[in-house]
């Protein structure tokens, strides 16, 4: 297989998955991958995942890559809070939720960090801008579910939630429905405290 053949076939893909390459071409000499890296044609993200060196790695591309390199997963937690403008800070670590074990990938382009969640709670996400991200309501619930110590006024202040954005964006009927599906008393108490802190009636 020639590099030009690879480039033509996958020119619109933000990430090169070795399995997809094998499905298309049937075989690839891994020495070619090493050679193309040395020549600067491609760059490695992690095992079995690469990208063309001329790919524009922006915020959207990083989120798409995050979904791909640890599957199944969706963008969540701090990064999703930032995506929805629910917190003021830019988030540079790519954070996701997966049914697999908690894991972090330190790569040349970003740090990808995933928190594990039970399969019964792996829902409440949608495809937006070509990547999977948790709904605003699920983002809030996942965050407090996976950070059970954040359940007091001091913690809420430190999180610096955008109250106006929260009140505009959050669908309280959906939040209540999702909260019930978690079936977690501690989470229920934390969310009630949060809503009182934000002066929101549930």
N, C-alpha and C positions, 0 to 999 in steps of 0.2 A: 504494500500500500504506500502510495506517495503522499507527501504532506498536502499537496495541492488538492488531491481527492478528498482528504479529510476536511480541508478548509471549505471546499465547495459544498460538501454534504451538510456540514454543521455550522456554516457561516452565521446563521441567525440565532444560534444557541448560546446563552450566556455561560453555560457550563458544559464541559465534555465528560460524559459518563462512559467509562470504559466498557460497561456492559452494552450500551447502545452502539458503540463503535464495533464491538464484536458481533452484535446482531446484524449490522449492516454489511460489514466486510468479512465476517466469518473468522478472521484471524488477524492478530497484530503482533509483531515482534516487539517485545518490551524494550529492546535495545533502541528501537526507533524513537520511542517516547523519550528516552534519556538523551538521544542525539538531538531531538527537536528542542528539548529544554536547554541544552548547551548552546544551541544556535539562537535561542531566544524566540523561537516560534510559539511555544506554549509554556505555561507555568503550572506547577502542581499546587493544588489546594490541600488535598489529603489523599489517602490511598484511593486509587481508582477515579479520582476527580481532578480535572485540569480545566484550564481556560486558555483561549488564544491570547497572546501577549498584547494584541491591539484592541482587546475588549475594553469597553468603557466600564470600569468598576465603580458604580455609584451606589447610592443607598438602596435603590430598588433592586439592582443586580445582587447586592449582598444578601438581601432578604430572599430572593429566589434561590441563590446558592444555599442558604441556610436550610430551606425546605428540602433540597436535593441530597445534601451530604449526610443527613441524619433523618431517615424516613421510617415511619411517618412522624411528621412534626409540623407545628405551625408557629409563627411568630407570636410572642406573647410577653407577659411581664413588663419590665421597664421599657423595652423597645416598643411594645404595643401602646403603652401609656403615652410615650412620646409621640408615636405615630398619630394618635388621636388628639394630640395637644392637651392631654389631661395633666401632664407635668411640664414645667417650663424648660427643664434641662434637655440638651441633646444627649442621646445615649450612643456611645461608641461601641460598646460590646453588643454583639448580636445575640439576643436572648430568645429562646424558643421553648416550647413544650413538646414532650414526646412520651410515648408509652414505653420507650426503651429506658435503660438506666441513665441516671444523671451523668452527663459527660461534657467535657470542654475540649474544643479543638483550637490549638494555637497555630495559626497559619500565617503566611506571608502577607495576606490581605486584611485579615481581621481575626478577632477571637470570637468563636462561635460557642455559646454556652447553652446547654439544654437541661431543663429540670424534668424529672420523671413524674408522670401522673398516671393513675390507674386507668385502665381501658374504659371503665364505666363512666369516666369523666372526660374522655377524649371526644369532645363535641363543642359546639358553640364557636366555630371558626368558619370563615368564608374566603373565597378567592378574590383578592383586590390587588390591582396593579400587577397581576401575574404571580402573586405569591399568596400563601395561606396565612391569615392573621386572625387572631381571636376577635370575636365581637367585643364592642366596648364593655358590655355587661359581663361577659365571660372573662375579659381581661382583669377587671376589678376583682372578681371572685377568685380567679386563679392566683392573683397576686397575694391576696390575704390568706387564701387556703395554704399556699406554700410558704408563707411568712407568718405563722400563727402568733409570733411574739409581737407583731405590730397591731396591737388592739387597744391603744390608749391615746389620749389627746396629744401627748408628746410625739408619738410616732406619726400621727396624722399631720401634725405641723411640719415635721421633718420631710414628709412625702411631698408637701407643697402642691397638693391637688388644685387644679384650676377650678374653683367652685362654679363659675359661670359656665365654663365648658362642660362640666359634669352635669349641671342642671339642664343644659341644652341638649346634650348628646345622649345621656342615659335614658333608656326606655325602662321605666320603673316596673311596669307589668312584666317585661321580659326578665328583669333583674330578679324579681320575686319568684318567677317560674324557675329560673336557673338555680337560684339559691335553694329552693325546695329539692331540686334534683341532686344537689350535693349531699343532702341529708347529714349535715354536720353542725352540731349545736354550737361549737366554738366559733365556727365561721359565721353562723347566724347572729351570734352576739356581737362579733366584730363589725359586721356590716351594719347592724342597728346602731352601734356606737358611732360609726363613721357617718351615717346619715344624720344622726343628731348633731354631730360636730359640724356638718355642712348645712344644717338647718333645712333638711329635706324631709318631707313626710313620706313614709313608706306605704 
